[in-house]
Every structure is written in structure tokens, then in C-alpha cells.
Amino acid sequence: MNVLHCCTDPCYPDAGPNSIVQDLNGDPVTVIKDGDFVVYSCPEGYTESGTNHVLCTDGNWVAHIPFKCLAKIDAEKMHIHLMGKQKKDRHLPDPRVAVEHPHKTAALL
């Protein structure tokens, strides 16, 4: 009895520019067969963002966040932007409000 295997689609790297795409043996790849893993990395001077070790299943990547290589300066700017956003989002009390006692009502100065 012959067993027929269904045809499965390959996956193609979906990493951003400057990404290094390799198989588990460290060999460069451009098409990943069903059931194979791909490993993404970045060259010197770049910071990784996203999932760097991904499984291909019938033409789809399994549970991953798209991989990108960010120039370190871009990563630092993003960190500064996010830190600034956190500071802006934090609720700070109005400096004109004075609370004399926790059981008394606050008054505007």
C-alpha cells in the first residue's frame, strides 16, 4: 500500500532588511520547507526585534512576531520615545492641589 503525502507549501523569509536568514545548521536559506525552522539574526551594529527562531508549517510561520533588524541608533530613539510616552501617560497630581490631611477635602491653591 502506497501512502500519498499531501503537498505542503514552503515559507519565505518575512524578516526586514539587513536580516541574516539561516537554517538550524547555520546555512543561508531563501525558501524554507514545511516542518523546517529558520533562524533570524542581525549583523553587528543592529538590534534584534521580533521572534528569531520560527517554524514553517504549510506555508505559514507558527506563532511569531515579524523579525526586524533595527540600527542601534533607531533602537535608542525608540526607547527614548517610549520612556517619554510613559512619563506623559503617568497621572501626576495637579501642583495647585494641596492636601492637608487624608480625611479632609483637597483644596485648589
PDB file as gemmi writes it, atoms N, CA and C in Angstrom:
CRYST1    1.000    1.000    1.000  90.00  90.00  90.00 P 1                      
ATOM      1  N   MET A   1       0.839  -1.164   0.000  1.00  0.00           N  
ATOM      2  CA  MET A   1       0.000   0.000   0.000  1.00  0.00           C  
ATOM      3  C   MET A   1       0.897   1.245   0.000  1.00  0.00           C  
ATOM      4  N   ASN A   2       0.641   2.127  -0.932  1.00  0.00           N  
ATOM      5  CA  ASN A   2       1.387   3.376  -1.005  1.00  0.00           C  
ATOM      6  C   ASN A   2       0.675   4.460  -0.208  1.00  0.00           C  
ATOM      7  N   VAL A   3       1.452   5.235   0.497  1.00  0.00           N  
ATOM      8  CA  VAL A   3       0.889   6.345   1.254  1.00  0.00           C  
ATOM      9  C   VAL A   3       1.158   7.620   0.470  1.00  0.00           C  
ATOM     10  N   LEU A   4       0.109   8.357   0.203  1.00  0.00           N  
ATOM     11  CA  LEU A   4       0.268   9.618  -0.506  1.00  0.00           C  
ATOM     12  C   LEU A   4       0.484  10.737   0.505  1.00  0.00           C  
ATOM     13  N   HIS A   5       1.470  11.561   0.232  1.00  0.00           N  
ATOM     14  CA  HIS A   5       1.721  12.708   1.096  1.00  0.00           C  
ATOM     15  C   HIS A   5       1.166  13.944   0.423  1.00  0.00           C  
ATOM     16  N   CYS A   6       0.413  14.676   1.166  1.00  0.00           N  
ATOM     17  CA  CYS A   6      -0.165  15.901   0.638  1.00  0.00           C  
ATOM     18  C   CYS A   6       0.940  16.921   0.393  1.00  0.00           C  
ATOM     19  N   CYS A   7       0.796  17.657  -0.630  1.00  0.00           N  
ATOM     20  CA  CYS A   7       1.776  18.711  -0.928  1.00  0.00           C  
ATOM     21  C   CYS A   7       1.615  19.832   0.079  1.00  0.00           C  
ATOM     22  N   THR A   8       2.714  20.323   0.555  1.00  0.00           N  
ATOM     23  CA  THR A   8       2.683  21.432   1.503  1.00  0.00           C  
ATOM     24  C   THR A   8       3.480  22.590   0.929  1.00  0.00           C  
ATOM     25  N   ASP A   9       3.062  23.771   1.276  1.00  0.00           N  
ATOM     26  CA  ASP A   9       3.719  24.973   0.768  1.00  0.00           C  
ATOM     27  C   ASP A   9       4.948  25.308   1.595  1.00  0.00           C  
ATOM     28  N   PRO A  10       5.956  25.878   0.947  1.00  0.00           N  
ATOM     29  CA  PRO A  10       7.129  26.343   1.691  1.00  0.00           C  
ATOM     30  C   PRO A  10       6.841  27.714   2.308  1.00  0.00           C  
ATOM     31  N   CYS A  11       7.747  28.183   3.125  1.00  0.00           N  
ATOM     32  CA  CYS A  11       7.669  29.520   3.685  1.00  0.00           C  
ATOM     33  C   CYS A  11       8.797  30.352   3.094  1.00  0.00           C  
ATOM     34  N   TYR A  12       8.602  31.629   3.085  1.00  0.00           N  
ATOM     35  CA  TYR A  12       9.616  32.555   2.600  1.00  0.00           C  
ATOM     36  C   TYR A  12       9.937  33.533   3.721  1.00  0.00           C  
ATOM     37  N   PRO A  13      11.209  33.872   3.872  1.00  0.00           N  
ATOM     38  CA  PRO A  13      11.576  34.791   4.955  1.00  0.00           C  
ATOM     39  C   PRO A  13      10.745  36.068   4.909  1.00  0.00           C  
ATOM     40  N   ASP A  14      10.270  36.469   6.068  1.00  0.00           N  
ATOM     41  CA  ASP A  14       9.487  37.710   6.157  1.00  0.00           C  
ATOM     42  C   ASP A  14      10.190  38.731   7.048  1.00  0.00           C  
ATOM     43  N   ALA A  15      11.494  38.547   7.203  1.00  0.00           N  
ATOM     44  CA  ALA A  15      12.263  39.469   8.038  1.00  0.00           C  
ATOM     45  C   ALA A  15      12.538  40.757   7.280  1.00  0.00           C  
ATOM     46  N   GLY A  16      12.764  41.800   8.032  1.00  0.00           N  
ATOM     47  CA  GLY A  16      13.052  43.096   7.436  1.00  0.00           C  
ATOM     48  C   GLY A  16      14.443  43.139   6.815  1.00  0.00           C  
ATOM     49  N   PRO A  17      14.801  44.293   6.232  1.00  0.00           N  
ATOM     50  CA  PRO A  17      16.109  44.428   5.595  1.00  0.00           C  
ATOM     51  C   PRO A  17      17.247  44.262   6.602  1.00  0.00           C  
ATOM     52  N   ASN A  18      18.383  43.877   6.108  1.00  0.00           N  
ATOM     53  CA  ASN A  18      19.612  43.649   6.887  1.00  0.00           C  
ATOM     54  C   ASN A  18      19.555  42.386   7.732  1.00  0.00           C  
ATOM     55  N   SER A  19      18.486  41.605   7.670  1.00  0.00           N  
ATOM     56  CA  SER A  19      18.373  40.386   8.458  1.00  0.00           C  
ATOM     57  C   SER A  19      19.185  39.260   7.836  1.00  0.00           C  
ATOM     58  N   ILE A  20      19.774  38.446   8.686  1.00  0.00           N  
ATOM     59  CA  ILE A  20      20.500  37.258   8.255  1.00  0.00           C  
ATOM     60  C   ILE A  20      19.548  36.083   8.447  1.00  0.00           C  
ATOM     61  N   VAL A  21      19.322  35.285   7.402  1.00  0.00           N  
ATOM     62  CA  VAL A  21      18.365  34.182   7.437  1.00  0.00           C  
ATOM     63  C   VAL A  21      19.128  32.878   7.243  1.00  0.00           C  
ATOM     64  N   GLN A  22      19.037  31.978   8.245  1.00  0.00           N  
ATOM     65  CA  GLN A  22      19.769  30.716   8.189  1.00  0.00           C  
ATOM     66  C   GLN A  22      18.895  29.563   8.653  1.00  0.00           C  
ATOM     67  N   ASP A  23      19.291  28.330   8.242  1.00  0.00           N  
ATOM     68  CA  ASP A  23      18.620  27.155   8.775  1.00  0.00           C  
ATOM     69  C   ASP A  23      19.289  26.785  10.094  1.00  0.00           C  
ATOM     70  N   LEU A  24      18.862  25.689  10.712  1.00  0.00           N  
ATOM     71  CA  LEU A  24      19.416  25.310  12.013  1.00  0.00           C  
ATOM     72  C   LEU A  24      20.890  24.932  11.949  1.00  0.00           C  
ATOM     73  N   ASN A  25      21.392  24.625  10.746  1.00  0.00           N  
ATOM     74  CA  ASN A  25      22.813  24.305  10.574  1.00  0.00           C  
ATOM     75  C   ASN A  25      23.659  25.546  10.362  1.00  0.00           C  
ATOM     76  N   GLY A  26      23.015  26.715  10.265  1.00  0.00           N  
ATOM     77  CA  GLY A  26      23.740  27.956  10.042  1.00  0.00           C  
ATOM     78  C   GLY A  26      23.962  28.279   8.576  1.00  0.00           C  
ATOM     79  N   ASP A  27      23.309  27.510   7.693  1.00  0.00           N  
ATOM     80  CA  ASP A  27      23.435  27.759   6.254  1.00  0.00           C  
ATOM     81  C   ASP A  27      22.401  28.787   5.808  1.00  0.00           C  
ATOM     82  N   PRO A  28      22.779  29.709   4.910  1.00  0.00           N  
ATOM     83  CA  PRO A  28      21.825  30.708   4.407  1.00  0.00           C  
ATOM     84  C   PRO A  28      20.687  30.029   3.636  1.00  0.00           C  
ATOM     85  N   VAL A  29      19.468  30.547   3.792  1.00  0.00           N  
ATOM     86  CA  VAL A  29      18.311  29.993   3.075  1.00  0.00           C  
ATOM     87  C   VAL A  29      17.433  31.121   2.540  1.00  0.00           C  
ATOM     88  N   THR A  30      16.724  30.818   1.457  1.00  0.00           N  
ATOM     89  CA  THR A  30      15.764  31.773   0.900  1.00  0.00           C  
ATOM     90  C   THR A  30      14.366  31.169   0.862  1.00  0.00           C  
ATOM     91  N   VAL A  31      14.280  29.817   0.861  1.00  0.00           N  
ATOM     92  CA  VAL A  31      12.994  29.115   0.896  1.00  0.00           C  
ATOM     93  C   VAL A  31      13.097  28.071   2.006  1.00  0.00           C  
ATOM     94  N   ILE A  32      12.102  28.038   2.860  1.00  0.00           N  
ATOM     95  CA  ILE A  32      12.115  27.124   3.996  1.00  0.00           C  
ATOM     96  C   ILE A  32      11.040  26.072   3.779  1.00  0.00           C  
ATOM     97  N   LYS A  33      11.427  24.806   3.840  1.00  0.00           N  
ATOM     98  CA  LYS A  33      10.487  23.709   3.625  1.00  0.00           C  
ATOM     99  C   LYS A  33       9.553  23.536   4.817  1.00  0.00           C  
ATOM    100  N   ASP A  34       8.389  22.976   4.538  1.00  0.00           N  
ATOM    101  CA  ASP A  34       7.425  22.670   5.584  1.00  0.00           C  
ATOM    102  C   ASP A  34       8.092  21.826   6.666  1.00  0.00           C  
ATOM    103  N   GLY A  35       7.907  22.219   7.924  1.00  0.00           N  
ATOM    104  CA  GLY A  35       8.480  21.481   9.048  1.00  0.00           C  
ATOM    105  C   GLY A  35       9.875  21.920   9.442  1.00  0.00           C  
ATOM    106  N   ASP A  36      10.478  22.831   8.679  1.00  0.00           N  
ATOM    107  CA  ASP A  36      11.816  23.321   8.998  1.00  0.00           C  
ATOM    108  C   ASP A  36      11.747  24.626   9.789  1.00  0.00           C  
ATOM    109  N   PHE A  37      12.810  24.871  10.504  1.00  0.00           N  
ATOM    110  CA  PHE A  37      12.958  26.114  11.253  1.00  0.00           C  
ATOM    111  C   PHE A  37      13.853  27.074  10.496  1.00  0.00           C  
ATOM    112  N   VAL A  38      13.651  28.350  10.738  1.00  0.00           N  
ATOM    113  CA  VAL A  38      14.553  29.383  10.244  1.00  0.00           C  
ATOM    114  C   VAL A  38      15.024  30.164  11.465  1.00  0.00           C  
ATOM    115  N   VAL A  39      16.262  30.615  11.384  1.00  0.00           N  
ATOM    116  CA  VAL A  39      16.837  31.406  12.462  1.00  0.00           C  
ATOM    117  C   VAL A  39      17.233  32.750  11.873  1.00  0.00           C  
ATOM    118  N   TYR A  40      16.666  33.817  12.435  1.00  0.00           N  
ATOM    119  CA  TYR A  40      16.992  35.172  12.003  1.00  0.00           C  
ATOM    120  C   TYR A  40      18.008  35.774  12.962  1.00  0.00           C  
ATOM    121  N   SER A  41      18.895  36.587  12.435  1.00  0.00           N  
ATOM    122  CA  SER A  41      19.832  37.338  13.272  1.00  0.00           C  
ATOM    123  C   SER A  41      20.174  38.644  12.568  1.00  0.00           C  
ATOM    124  N   CYS A  42      20.913  39.480  13.256  1.00  0.00           N  
ATOM    125  CA  CYS A  42      21.281  40.792  12.715  1.00  0.00           C  
ATOM    126  C   CYS A  42      22.798  40.934  12.683  1.00  0.00           C  
ATOM    127  N   PRO A  43      23.293  41.717  11.739  1.00  0.00           N  
ATOM    128  CA  PRO A  43      24.732  41.984  11.717  1.00  0.00           C  
ATOM    129  C   PRO A  43      25.129  42.923  12.850  1.00  0.00           C  
ATOM    130  N   GLU A  44      26.421  43.036  13.059  1.00  0.00           N  
ATOM    131  CA  GLU A  44      26.983  43.948  14.066  1.00  0.00           C  
ATOM    132  C   GLU A  44      26.428  45.354  13.852  1.00  0.00           C  
ATOM    133  N   GLY A  45      26.078  46.030  14.919  1.00  0.00           N  
ATOM    134  CA  GLY A  45      25.565  47.395  14.812  1.00  0.00           C  
ATOM    135  C   GLY A  45      24.052  47.478  14.754  1.00  0.00           C  
ATOM    136  N   TYR A  46      23.375  46.314  14.799  1.00  0.00           N  
ATOM    137  CA  TYR A  46      21.914  46.280  14.755  1.00  0.00           C  
ATOM    138  C   TYR A  46      21.375  45.570  15.990  1.00  0.00           C  
ATOM    139  N   THR A  47      20.150  45.899  16.356  1.00  0.00           N  
ATOM    140  CA  THR A  47      19.461  45.276  17.478  1.00  0.00           C  
ATOM    141  C   THR A  47      18.297  44.464  16.930  1.00  0.00           C  
ATOM    142  N   GLU A  48      18.099  43.253  17.480  1.00  0.00           N  
ATOM    143  CA  GLU A  48      17.013  42.378  17.030  1.00  0.00           C  
ATOM    144  C   GLU A  48      15.674  42.795  17.624  1.00  0.00           C  
ATOM    145  N   SER A  49      14.625  42.652  16.813  1.00  0.00           N  
ATOM    146  CA  SER A  49      13.266  42.889  17.272  1.00  0.00           C  
ATOM    147  C   SER A  49      12.372  41.816  16.649  1.00  0.00           C  
ATOM    148  N   GLY A  50      11.579  41.123  17.448  1.00  0.00           N  
ATOM    149  CA  GLY A  50      10.701  40.076  16.932  1.00  0.00           C  
ATOM    150  C   GLY A  50      11.217  38.686  17.278  1.00  0.00           C  
ATOM    151  N   THR A  51      10.543  37.674  16.739  1.00  0.00           N  
ATOM    152  CA  THR A  51      10.893  36.280  17.002  1.00  0.00           C  
ATOM    153  C   THR A  51      12.014  35.855  16.064  1.00  0.00           C  
ATOM    154  N   ASN A  52      13.095  35.307  16.626  1.00  0.00           N  
ATOM    155  CA  ASN A  52      14.240  34.975  15.779  1.00  0.00           C  
ATOM    156  C   ASN A  52      14.368  33.494  15.445  1.00  0.00           C  
ATOM    157  N   HIS A  53      13.503  32.633  15.957  1.00  0.00           N  
ATOM    158  CA  HIS A  53      13.571  31.188  15.712  1.00  0.00           C  
ATOM    159  C   HIS A  53      12.146  30.723  15.403  1.00  0.00           C  
ATOM    160  N   VAL A  54      11.849  30.442  14.123  1.00  0.00           N  
ATOM    161  CA  VAL A  54      10.458  30.241  13.712  1.00  0.00           C  
ATOM    162  C   VAL A  54      10.294  28.960  12.903  1.00  0.00           C  
ATOM    163  N   LEU A  55       9.157  28.277  13.110  1.00  0.00           N  
ATOM    164  CA  LEU A  55       8.813  27.046  12.407  1.00  0.00           C  
ATOM    165  C   LEU A  55       7.879  27.334  11.239  1.00  0.00           C  
ATOM    166  N   CYS A  56       8.162  26.693  10.090  1.00  0.00           N  
ATOM    167  CA  CYS A  56       7.300  26.791   8.904  1.00  0.00           C  
ATOM    168  C   CYS A  56       6.341  25.611   8.894  1.00  0.00           C  
ATOM    169  N   THR A  57       5.050  25.891   8.787  1.00  0.00           N  
ATOM    170  CA  THR A  57       4.042  24.838   8.684  1.00  0.00           C  
ATOM    171  C   THR A  57       3.098  25.170   7.535  1.00  0.00           C  
ATOM    172  N   ASP A  58       3.191  24.389   6.478  1.00  0.00           N  
ATOM    173  CA  ASP A  58       2.339  24.524   5.289  1.00  0.00           C  
ATOM    174  C   ASP A  58       2.221  25.972   4.805  1.00  0.00           C  
ATOM    175  N   GLY A  59       3.364  26.612   4.631  1.00  0.00           N  
ATOM    176  CA  GLY A  59       3.381  27.958   4.068  1.00  0.00           C  
ATOM    177  C   GLY A  59       3.147  29.077   5.061  1.00  0.00           C  
ATOM    178  N   ASN A  60       3.027  28.731   6.331  1.00  0.00           N  
ATOM    179  CA  ASN A  60       2.783  29.746   7.361  1.00  0.00           C  
ATOM    180  C   ASN A  60       3.819  29.630   8.471  1.00  0.00           C  
ATOM    181  N   TRP A  61       4.163  30.781   9.038  1.00  0.00           N  
ATOM    182  CA  TRP A  61       5.057  30.797  10.194  1.00  0.00           C  
ATOM    183  C   TRP A  61       4.210  30.564  11.433  1.00  0.00           C  
ATOM    184  N   VAL A  62       4.698  29.718  12.333  1.00  0.00           N  
ATOM    185  CA  VAL A  62       3.957  29.376  13.541  1.00  0.00           C  
ATOM    186  C   VAL A  62       4.333  30.338  14.667  1.00  0.00           C  
ATOM    187  N   ALA A  63       3.315  30.992  15.225  1.00  0.00           N  
ATOM    188  CA  ALA A  63       3.433  31.832  16.418  1.00  0.00           C  
ATOM    189  C   ALA A  63       4.697  32.680  16.439  1.00  0.00           C  
ATOM    190  N   HIS A  64       4.704  33.715  15.645  1.00  0.00           N  
ATOM    191  CA  HIS A  64       5.879  34.584  15.664  1.00  0.00           C  
ATOM    192  C   HIS A  64       5.497  36.047  15.508  1.00  0.00           C  
ATOM    193  N   ILE A  65       6.413  36.882  15.933  1.00  0.00           N  
ATOM    194  CA  ILE A  65       6.311  38.326  15.715  1.00  0.00           C  
ATOM    195  C   ILE A  65       7.327  38.635  14.630  1.00  0.00           C  
ATOM    196  N   PRO A  66       6.923  39.271  13.525  1.00  0.00           N  
ATOM    197  CA  PRO A  66       7.862  39.525  12.428  1.00  0.00           C  
ATOM    198  C   PRO A  66       9.189  40.103  12.919  1.00  0.00           C  
ATOM    199  N   PHE A  67      10.259  39.561  12.366  1.00  0.00           N  
ATOM    200  CA  PHE A  67      11.613  39.912  12.784  1.00  0.00           C  
ATOM    201  C   PHE A  67      12.140  41.109  12.007  1.00  0.00           C  
ATOM    202  N   LYS A  68      12.847  41.999  12.702  1.00  0.00           N  
ATOM    203  CA  LYS A  68      13.476  43.162  12.065  1.00  0.00           C  
ATOM    204  C   LYS A  68      14.825  43.407  12.714  1.00  0.00           C  
ATOM    205  N   CYS A  69      15.717  43.996  11.941  1.00  0.00           N  
ATOM    206  CA  CYS A  69      16.987  44.474  12.482  1.00  0.00           C  
ATOM    207  C   CYS A  69      16.898  45.995  12.541  1.00  0.00           C  
ATOM    208  N   LEU A  70      17.008  46.531  13.741  1.00  0.00           N  
ATOM    209  CA  LEU A  70      16.956  47.973  13.926  1.00  0.00           C  
ATOM    210  C   LEU A  70      18.369  48.490  14.142  1.00  0.00           C  
ATOM    211  N   ALA A  71      18.718  49.555  13.440  1.00  0.00           N  
ATOM    212  CA  ALA A  71      20.004  50.184  13.694  1.00  0.00           C  
ATOM    213  C   ALA A  71      20.019  50.592  15.159  1.00  0.00           C  
ATOM    214  N   LYS A  72      21.135  50.437  15.834  1.00  0.00           N  
ATOM    215  CA  LYS A  72      21.179  50.732  17.271  1.00  0.00           C  
ATOM    216  C   LYS A  72      20.691  52.134  17.575  1.00  0.00           C  
ATOM    217  N   ILE A  73      20.979  53.084  16.723  1.00  0.00           N  
ATOM    218  CA  ILE A  73      20.520  54.461  16.954  1.00  0.00           C  
ATOM    219  C   ILE A  73      18.994  54.512  16.913  1.00  0.00           C  
ATOM    220  N   ASP A  74      18.348  53.745  15.996  1.00  0.00           N  
ATOM    221  CA  ASP A  74      16.887  53.688  15.934  1.00  0.00           C  
ATOM    222  C   ASP A  74      16.315  53.048  17.190  1.00  0.00           C  
ATOM    223  N   ALA A  75      16.980  52.000  17.669  1.00  0.00           N  
ATOM    224  CA  ALA A  75      16.510  51.326  18.882  1.00  0.00           C  
ATOM    225  C   ALA A  75      16.599  52.266  20.074  1.00  0.00           C  
ATOM    226  N   GLU A  76      17.678  53.050  20.142  1.00  0.00           N  
ATOM    227  CA  GLU A  76      17.814  54.001  21.243  1.00  0.00           C  
ATOM    228  C   GLU A  76      16.751  55.087  21.156  1.00  0.00           C  
ATOM    229  N   LYS A  77      16.468  55.574  19.937  1.00  0.00           N  
ATOM    230  CA  LYS A  77      15.425  56.585  19.772  1.00  0.00           C  
ATOM    231  C   LYS A  77      14.071  56.018  20.191  1.00  0.00           C  
ATOM    232  N   MET A  78      13.797  54.759  19.822  1.00  0.00           N  
ATOM    233  CA  MET A  78      12.524  54.130  20.174  1.00  0.00           C  
ATOM    234  C   MET A  78      12.409  54.031  21.689  1.00  0.00           C  
ATOM    235  N   HIS A  79      13.493  53.663  22.367  1.00  0.00           N  
ATOM    236  CA  HIS A  79      13.481  53.551  23.819  1.00  0.00           C  
ATOM    237  C   HIS A  79      13.202  54.920  24.448  1.00  0.00           C  
ATOM    238  N   ILE A  80      13.869  55.948  23.951  1.00  0.00           N  
ATOM    239  CA  ILE A  80      13.664  57.300  24.471  1.00  0.00           C  
ATOM    240  C   ILE A  80      12.217  57.732  24.236  1.00  0.00           C  
ATOM    241  N   HIS A  81      11.690  57.436  23.031  1.00  0.00           N  
ATOM    242  CA  HIS A  81      10.301  57.802  22.718  1.00  0.00           C  
ATOM    243  C   HIS A  81       9.337  57.096  23.674  1.00  0.00           C  
ATOM    244  N   LEU A  82       9.566  55.793  23.895  1.00  0.00           N  
ATOM    245  CA  LEU A  82       8.675  55.047  24.775  1.00  0.00           C  
ATOM    246  C   LEU A  82       8.786  55.536  26.208  1.00  0.00           C  
ATOM    247  N   MET A  83       9.989  55.854  26.650  1.00  0.00           N  
ATOM    248  CA  MET A  83      10.152  56.372  28.007  1.00  0.00           C  
ATOM    249  C   MET A  83       9.446  57.717  28.154  1.00  0.00           C  
ATOM    250  N   GLY A  84       9.549  58.568  27.140  1.00  0.00           N  
ATOM    251  CA  GLY A  84       8.858  59.850  27.171  1.00  0.00           C  
ATOM    252  C   GLY A  84       7.356  59.663  27.203  1.00  0.00           C  
ATOM    253  N   LYS A  85       6.865  58.676  26.434  1.00  0.00           N  
ATOM    254  CA  LYS A  85       5.430  58.400  26.406  1.00  0.00           C  
ATOM    255  C   LYS A  85       4.961  57.932  27.778  1.00  0.00           C  
ATOM    256  N   GLN A  86       5.752  57.087  28.430  1.00  0.00           N  
ATOM    257  CA  GLN A  86       5.364  56.621  29.755  1.00  0.00           C  
ATOM    258  C   GLN A  86       5.282  57.784  30.725  1.00  0.00           C  
ATOM    259  N   LYS A  87       6.219  58.708  30.636  1.00  0.00           N  
ATOM    260  CA  LYS A  87       6.189  59.859  31.535  1.00  0.00           C  
ATOM    261  C   LYS A  87       4.962  60.712  31.289  1.00  0.00           C  
ATOM    262  N   LYS A  88       4.588  60.891  30.003  1.00  0.00           N  
ATOM    263  CA  LYS A  88       3.409  61.694  29.682  1.00  0.00           C  
ATOM    264  C   LYS A  88       2.132  61.001  30.114  1.00  0.00           C  
ATOM    265  N   ASP A  89       2.102  59.658  30.007  1.00  0.00           N  
ATOM    266  CA  ASP A  89       0.898  58.913  30.342  1.00  0.00           C  
ATOM    267  C   ASP A  89       0.686  58.789  31.846  1.00  0.00           C  
ATOM    268  N   ARG A  90       1.734  58.916  32.617  1.00  0.00           N  
ATOM    269  CA  ARG A  90       1.629  58.783  34.061  1.00  0.00           C  
ATOM    270  C   ARG A  90       0.794  59.939  34.610  1.00  0.00           C  
ATOM    271  N   HIS A  91      -0.156  59.629  35.457  1.00  0.00           N  
ATOM    272  CA  HIS A  91      -1.006  60.677  36.036  1.00  0.00           C  
ATOM    273  C   HIS A  91      -0.255  61.333  37.193  1.00  0.00           C  
ATOM    274  N   LEU A  92       0.042  62.581  37.030  1.00  0.00           N  
ATOM    275  CA  LEU A  92       0.696  63.343  38.089  1.00  0.00           C  
ATOM    276  C   LEU A  92      -0.326  64.289  38.709  1.00  0.00           C  
ATOM    277  N   PRO A  93      -0.262  64.490  40.007  1.00  0.00           N  
ATOM    278  CA  PRO A  93      -1.234  65.388  40.628  1.00  0.00           C  
ATOM    279  C   PRO A  93      -1.027  66.822  40.161  1.00  0.00           C  
ATOM    280  N   ASP A  94      -2.084  67.559  40.156  1.00  0.00           N  
ATOM    281  CA  ASP A  94      -2.030  68.980  39.796  1.00  0.00           C  
ATOM    282  C   ASP A  94      -1.225  69.690  40.872  1.00  0.00           C  
ATOM    283  N   PRO A  95      -0.145  70.405  40.500  1.00  0.00           N  
ATOM    284  CA  PRO A  95       0.692  71.057  41.511  1.00  0.00           C  
ATOM    285  C   PRO A  95      -0.061  72.124  42.286  1.00  0.00           C  
ATOM    286  N   ARG A  96      -1.236  72.545  41.808  1.00  0.00           N  
ATOM    287  CA  ARG A  96      -2.009  73.569  42.521  1.00  0.00           C  
ATOM    288  C   ARG A  96      -2.862  72.975  43.626  1.00  0.00           C  
ATOM    289  N   VAL A  97      -2.912  71.629  43.722  1.00  0.00           N  
ATOM    290  CA  VAL A  97      -3.753  70.986  44.724  1.00  0.00           C  
ATOM    291  C   VAL A  97      -2.929  70.706  45.967  1.00  0.00           C  
ATOM    292  N   ALA A  98      -3.458  71.109  47.128  1.00  0.00           N  
ATOM    293  CA  ALA A  98      -2.784  70.839  48.395  1.00  0.00           C  
ATOM    294  C   ALA A  98      -3.707  70.012  49.263  1.00  0.00           C  
ATOM    295  N   VAL A  99      -3.190  68.939  49.803  1.00  0.00           N  
ATOM    296  CA  VAL A  99      -3.968  68.090  50.695  1.00  0.00           C  
ATOM    297  C   VAL A  99      -3.348  68.199  52.069  1.00  0.00           C  
ATOM    298  N   GLU A 100      -4.134  68.727  53.024  1.00  0.00           N  
ATOM    299  CA  GLU A 100      -3.606  68.931  54.365  1.00  0.00           C  
ATOM    300  C   GLU A 100      -3.698  67.673  55.201  1.00  0.00           C  
ATOM    301  N   HIS A 101      -4.739  66.897  55.006  1.00  0.00           N  
ATOM    302  CA  HIS A 101      -4.960  65.710  55.805  1.00  0.00           C  
ATOM    303  C   HIS A 101      -5.709  64.706  54.940  1.00  0.00           C  
ATOM    304  N   PRO A 102      -5.395  63.415  55.068  1.00  0.00           N  
ATOM    305  CA  PRO A 102      -6.066  62.432  54.214  1.00  0.00           C  
ATOM    306  C   PRO A 102      -7.580  62.396  54.368  1.00  0.00           C  
ATOM    307  N   HIS A 103      -8.118  62.821  55.529  1.00  0.00           N  
ATOM    308  CA  HIS A 103      -9.558  62.775  55.736  1.00  0.00           C  
ATOM    309  C   HIS A 103     -10.249  64.079  55.402  1.00  0.00           C  
ATOM    310  N   LYS A 104      -9.489  65.082  55.011  1.00  0.00           N  
ATOM    311  CA  LYS A 104     -10.081  66.371  54.658  1.00  0.00           C  
ATOM    312  C   LYS A 104     -10.100  66.527  53.142  1.00  0.00           C  
ATOM    313  N   THR A 105     -10.928  67.378  52.655  1.00  0.00           N  
ATOM    314  CA  THR A 105     -11.053  67.635  51.225  1.00  0.00           C  
ATOM    315  C   THR A 105      -9.873  68.425  50.711  1.00  0.00           C  
ATOM    316  N   ALA A 106      -9.401  68.083  49.517  1.00  0.00           N  
ATOM    317  CA  ALA A 106      -8.301  68.812  48.899  1.00  0.00           C  
ATOM    318  C   ALA A 106      -8.824  70.182  48.431  1.00  0.00           C  
ATOM    319  N   ALA A 107      -7.948  71.144  48.452  1.00  0.00           N  
ATOM    320  CA  ALA A 107      -8.326  72.481  48.022  1.00  0.00           C  
ATOM    321  C   ALA A 107      -7.367  72.972  46.938  1.00  0.00           C  
ATOM    322  N   LEU A 108      -7.903  73.713  45.972  1.00  0.00           N  
ATOM    323  CA  LEU A 108      -7.049  74.330  44.948  1.00  0.00           C  
ATOM    324  C   LEU A 108      -6.389  75.566  45.516  1.00  0.00           C  
ATOM    325  N   LEU A 109      -5.105  75.711  45.233  1.00  0.00           N  
ATOM    326  CA  LEU A 109      -4.376  76.900  45.706  1.00  0.00           C  
ATOM    327  C   LEU A 109      -4.546  78.047  44.733  1.00  0.00           C  
TER     328      LEU A 109                                                      
END                                                                             
